[in-house]
Amino acid sequence: MSWDDDFEKWFRRRMHSPFSKGWFFEDIDNMLRDIEEMMTKEIQELTSRIPRDYVRERQLPDGSKIRELGPFVYGYSMRIGPDGKPIIREFGNVQPSRRGPLIKEEREPLVDVMSANGEIKIIAELPGVDKKDIKLHVLDDVLTISVETQDRKYYKEAKLPSEVAPGQAKTSYKNGVLEVTLQKSEKHQPKGEPIEID
């Protein structure tokens, strides 16, 4: 006999107990059933919007097949800015929308932008990629970070606090962490420039 059977018997006895009101438990049962139906519908709707690259079929040793979904990455970081206000940044490949979560092919890496002493330092977490696969491009006050490999895709447009001189960039990439140091520029840069990673 399963736990479900035991619960069902307890529930029926409780509903007909002279010390309880049966309608109360019936309402809770109906409410739980509605919640379960709603969650099932939401999960089906979410899985229908997952890109094909994120759905894999795998065969088990007994010959049966299962569908695996993912990887899905979502997170956020929070820090206090120089003005004392919190700065919240999201990262991952799950993007909230009015129609529910959307799954993007590219992950948005966690990026920190810090400004001090005429420099802007950008730190981005790009685990699992080679240095040669990282593309950096500066246009006005935006640094674009992109990676496209067979296994991983990253994309982020990092807004910078001012325009920069891309020709003076210093970069390093080690253990999945990219560091880019840019010099602030007073002059308008006429066109975007790519940055080579050292």
C-alpha positions in Angstrom: 0.0 0.0 0.0 1.4 3.4 -1.0 1.5 6.6 0.9 -1.1 8.0 -1.5 -3.5 5.2 -0.6 -3.0 5.9 3.2 -3.6 9.6 2.6 -6.7 8.9 0.6 -8.2 6.8 3.4 -7.3 9.4 6.1 -8.8 12.1 3.9 -12.1 10.2 3.5 -12.3 9.5 7.2 -11.5 13.1 8.0 -14.2 14.4 5.6 -16.9 12.3 7.3 -15.7 12.9 10.8 -18.4 14.4 13.1 -15.7 16.8 14.5 -14.9 18.5 11.1 -16.7 20.2 8.3 -16.3 18.2 5.1 -16.7 21.2 2.9 -13.5 22.7 4.2 -11.3 19.7 3.1 -13.2 19.5 -0.1 -12.4 23.1 -0.9 -8.7 22.6 -0.1 -8.7 19.5 -2.3 -10.2 21.4 -5.2 -7.8 24.3 -4.7 -4.8 21.9 -4.8 -6.1 20.3 -7.9 -6.4 23.7 -9.6 -2.9 24.6 -8.6 -1.6 21.3 -10.0 -3.4 21.9 -13.3 -2.1 25.5 -13.6 1.5 24.4 -12.9 1.2 21.6 -15.5 -0.1 24.0 -18.1 2.7 26.5 -17.3 5.4 23.8 -17.6 4.0 22.7 -21.0 3.9 26.3 -22.3 7.5 26.9 -21.1 8.9 23.7 -22.7 7.1 24.5 -26.0 9.2 27.7 -26.3 12.6 26.1 -25.7 14.9 26.3 -28.7 15.7 22.9 -30.3 19.4 23.2 -29.3 18.3 22.8 -25.7 16.3 19.6 -26.2 18.2 16.4 -26.4 16.9 12.8 -26.4 18.9 10.2 -24.5 18.6 6.4 -24.5 18.7 4.7 -21.2 20.3 1.2 -20.7 16.9 -0.5 -20.6 16.2 0.9 -24.1 13.7 3.6 -23.1 14.3 7.2 -24.2 14.0 10.4 -22.2 14.0 14.0 -23.2 16.5 16.3 -21.5 16.1 20.0 -21.4 18.8 22.6 -20.9 21.2 23.9 -19.9 19.2 26.8 -18.3 21.1 29.4 -16.4 19.6 32.3 -14.5 21.0 34.3 -11.7 21.7 37.8 -10.5 24.2 39.7 -8.5 23.8 42.7 -6.4 26.2 45.3 -5.1 26.0 48.8 -3.8 27.1 51.5 -6.3 29.2 54.6 -5.5 26.0 56.6 -4.9 24.8 54.2 -2.2 22.1 52.7 -4.3 21.9 48.9 -5.1 22.9 47.7 -8.6 21.3 44.5 -9.6 22.5 42.6 -12.7 20.9 39.5 -14.2 22.8 36.9 -16.1 22.1 33.6 -17.9 19.9 32.5 -20.8 16.5 32.8 -19.2 14.9 36.2 -19.8 11.7 37.2 -18.0 8.9 38.6 -20.2 5.2 39.4 -19.9 4.4 36.0 -21.5 6.6 34.1 -19.1 10.3 33.1 -19.2 12.0 33.1 -22.6 14.9 30.9 -23.3 17.7 32.5 -25.4 20.4 30.7 -27.3 23.1 32.9 -25.9 23.8 33.2 -22.2 24.3 36.6 -20.8 27.5 36.5 -18.7 27.9 38.1 -15.3 29.7 41.4 -16.0 31.0 44.0 -13.6 31.9 47.5 -14.7 34.0 49.7 -12.5 35.3 53.2 -13.1 38.3 54.9 -11.3 41.3 57.1 -12.0 40.5 57.7 -15.7 40.1 54.0 -16.4 37.1 51.7 -16.8 37.6 48.0 -15.8 35.2 45.4 -17.1 35.3 41.9 -15.6 33.2 39.2 -17.3 32.7 35.5 -16.3 33.0 33.3 -19.5 33.5 29.8 -18.2 34.2 27.0 -20.6 35.5 28.9 -23.6 39.0 29.5 -25.2 40.5 32.9 -25.4 40.5 32.7 -29.2 36.7 32.4 -29.3 36.0 35.7 -27.4 35.2 38.7 -29.6 35.3 42.2 -28.1 34.1 45.4 -29.8 33.7 48.9 -28.6 31.3 51.5 -30.1 30.8 54.8 -28.3 30.2 53.9 -24.7 29.2 50.2 -25.2 31.5 47.2 -25.0 30.1 44.1 -26.8 31.3 40.7 -25.6 30.4 37.7 -27.8 31.4 34.1 -27.9 30.0 31.5 -30.4 31.2 28.0 -30.2 29.5 24.6 -30.8 29.0 24.1 -27.0 28.6 27.7 -25.6 27.2 31.0 -26.7 27.6 34.2 -24.7 26.5 37.7 -25.6 26.5 41.0 -23.6 26.4 44.7 -24.4 28.0 46.3 -21.4 27.1 50.0 -21.0 30.2 52.0 -20.0 30.1 55.2 -17.9 31.9 57.2 -20.6 33.4 56.9 -24.1 36.8 55.1 -24.2 39.9 54.8 -26.4 39.8 51.2 -27.6 43.4 51.4 -29.0 44.7 51.6 -25.4 42.9 48.6 -24.1 44.6 46.0 -21.8 43.0 42.6 -21.6 43.6 39.2 -19.9 41.7 36.0 -19.8 42.4 33.3 -17.2 40.3 30.6 -15.6 37.1 31.7 -17.3 37.4 35.3 -16.2 37.9 38.1 -18.7 39.4 41.4 -17.6 39.3 44.5 -19.9 40.8 47.8 -18.9 39.9 50.8 -21.0 41.1 54.4 -20.8 38.4 57.1 -20.7 38.3 59.3 -23.8 37.2 62.9 -24.1 37.2 62.7 -27.9 34.3 61.0 -29.8 35.4 57.8 -31.4 34.1 58.0 -35.0 33.5 54.2 -35.4 33.5 51.1 -33.4 36.8 49.1 -33.0 37.5 45.5 -32.2 39.8 44.7 -29.3 42.4 41.9 -29.3 42.8 39.8 -26.2 46.4 39.6 -24.9 
